[in-house]
Amino acid sequence: MKPGTAVLLPTDPARAALLGPLPEGASLTDASGTAEVAVLDAPDMAALEALVPRLSGLAGARAVWILHPKGRTSDITRDTIRERIEREPWTTVAIIAVDDAHSALRIKPVG
């Protein structure tokens, strides 16, 4: 994230804290349509399903990440996220480690 970026973070403060401090000048937004970068929280498949309807409002964002637990500590993995997201007009493009217990999968709209 760059200074001046409008960022949509997980609503749970403990989950948002996993990402560390925002760059100077970055601002938080709670509106999908104004977010330049969005980090969506999916601790399980039910949470991912609840996020899917929000994706259309994030199609103009520069980056959309799905934060999820690593490994098989939940019913969600990078593979289950990929399978679900690709049923929408979205695809996965990258994965990063957030910490020892969490990863984030970057997604983008197709086309």
C-alpha positions as CSV (number, residue, x, y, z in Angstrom):
1,M,0.0,0.0,0.0
2,K,1.2,3.5,-0.8
3,P,0.6,6.8,1.0
4,G,-2.7,8.3,0.2
5,T,-4.4,4.9,-0.6
6,A,-8.0,4.3,0.5
7,V,-7.9,0.9,2.3
8,L,-10.7,-1.5,3.2
9,L,-9.6,-3.7,6.1
10,P,-11.2,-6.6,8.0
11,T,-13.7,-5.3,10.6
12,D,-12.3,-7.4,13.4
13,P,-9.5,-5.2,14.9
14,A,-7.4,-8.2,15.8
15,R,-7.5,-9.5,12.2
16,A,-6.7,-6.0,10.8
17,A,-3.8,-5.8,13.2
18,L,-2.2,-8.8,11.4
19,L,-1.4,-6.4,8.6
20,G,0.6,-3.9,10.6
21,P,0.3,-0.2,10.4
22,L,-0.9,1.6,7.3
23,P,1.6,3.7,5.4
24,E,1.5,7.4,6.3
25,G,-1.3,9.2,4.5
26,A,-3.3,6.0,3.8
27,S,-6.9,6.1,5.0
28,L,-9.4,3.6,6.0
29,T,-12.7,3.2,4.2
30,D,-15.7,1.0,4.9
31,A,-17.2,1.5,1.4
32,S,-16.2,-1.2,-1.1
33,G,-16.7,1.3,-4.0
34,T,-14.1,3.7,-2.7
35,A,-11.4,1.2,-1.7
36,E,-8.2,1.2,-3.8
37,V,-6.9,-1.7,-1.8
38,A,-9.1,-4.2,0.0
39,V,-8.2,-6.9,2.4
40,L,-11.2,-9.2,3.0
41,D,-11.2,-11.6,5.9
42,A,-12.2,-15.3,5.3
43,P,-11.4,-17.4,8.4
44,D,-13.7,-20.2,6.9
45,M,-15.8,-21.0,3.9
46,A,-19.0,-19.5,5.3
47,A,-17.1,-16.1,5.6
48,L,-15.9,-16.4,2.1
49,E,-19.4,-17.1,0.8
50,A,-20.6,-14.0,2.6
51,L,-17.8,-11.9,0.9
52,V,-18.6,-13.0,-2.7
53,P,-21.5,-10.5,-3.1
54,R,-19.1,-7.7,-2.3
55,L,-16.7,-8.5,-5.1
56,S,-18.6,-6.6,-7.8
57,G,-18.2,-3.4,-5.7
58,L,-14.4,-4.0,-5.6
59,A,-13.8,-4.6,-9.3
60,G,-12.2,-1.1,-9.6
61,A,-9.8,-1.6,-6.7
62,R,-6.1,-1.8,-7.5
63,A,-5.7,-4.8,-5.3
64,V,-8.0,-7.2,-3.5
65,W,-6.6,-9.7,-1.0
66,I,-8.4,-12.5,0.9
67,L,-6.9,-13.1,4.3
68,H,-7.2,-16.7,5.5
69,P,-5.6,-19.2,7.9
70,K,-2.7,-21.2,6.6
71,G,-2.7,-24.9,6.2
72,R,-5.7,-27.1,7.2
73,T,-6.6,-25.3,10.4
74,S,-10.0,-24.4,9.0
75,D,-12.3,-25.6,6.2
76,I,-10.7,-23.0,3.9
77,T,-7.4,-23.2,2.0
78,R,-5.9,-21.4,-0.9
79,D,-7.3,-24.2,-3.1
80,T,-10.9,-23.9,-1.8
81,I,-10.7,-20.1,-2.2
82,R,-9.4,-20.5,-5.8
83,E,-12.2,-22.9,-6.6
84,R,-14.9,-20.7,-5.2
85,I,-13.6,-17.4,-6.6
86,E,-13.1,-18.7,-10.1
87,R,-16.9,-19.5,-10.2
88,E,-17.3,-15.7,-10.3
89,P,-15.7,-13.4,-13.0
90,W,-12.6,-13.3,-10.8
91,T,-9.3,-15.2,-10.7
92,T,-6.4,-15.6,-8.3
93,V,-3.0,-14.1,-9.1
94,A,-0.7,-14.3,-6.1
95,I,-0.3,-15.5,-2.5
96,I,1.7,-14.1,0.3
97,A,2.5,-15.1,3.9
98,V,1.1,-12.6,6.4
99,D,2.5,-14.4,9.5
100,D,3.1,-18.0,10.7
101,A,-0.6,-18.7,10.8
102,H,-2.1,-16.6,7.9
103,S,-1.8,-16.1,4.2
104,A,-3.5,-13.7,1.8
105,L,-4.5,-14.6,-1.7
106,R,-4.7,-11.8,-4.3
107,I,-7.6,-11.9,-6.7
108,K,-8.6,-9.8,-9.7
109,P,-11.6,-9.5,-12.0
110,V,-11.3,-11.4,-15.3
111,G,-11.4,-9.3,-18.4
